[in-house]
């Protein structure tokens, strides 16, 4: 068997998964039809809390879930040459609050 430089065949990176796309479209269609009929009646009979939970549960199948992001800023990431008087005062106040909490 000859060695080739080609990667194994498969779905290219970043391309849409056709099966997932079709399932999402079918779910959206079912939800849309349901909203036009009995689901609206059912939602109307629910308490506001239950209605919101139902909407959020159904939305998970259509709207992609966002991932949580965080930013960690430490004193070592601050460039001293860009600190003005106001920023210096804020840093001093922040440091004194941190020391008071300890």
Secondary structure, DSSP 8 states (H G I E B T S, - for coil): ----SS---S--TT---HHHHHHHHHHHHHHHHHHTTHHHHHHHHS-HHHHHHHHHHHHTTTS-----------GGG--GGG--HHHHHHHHHHHHHHHHH-
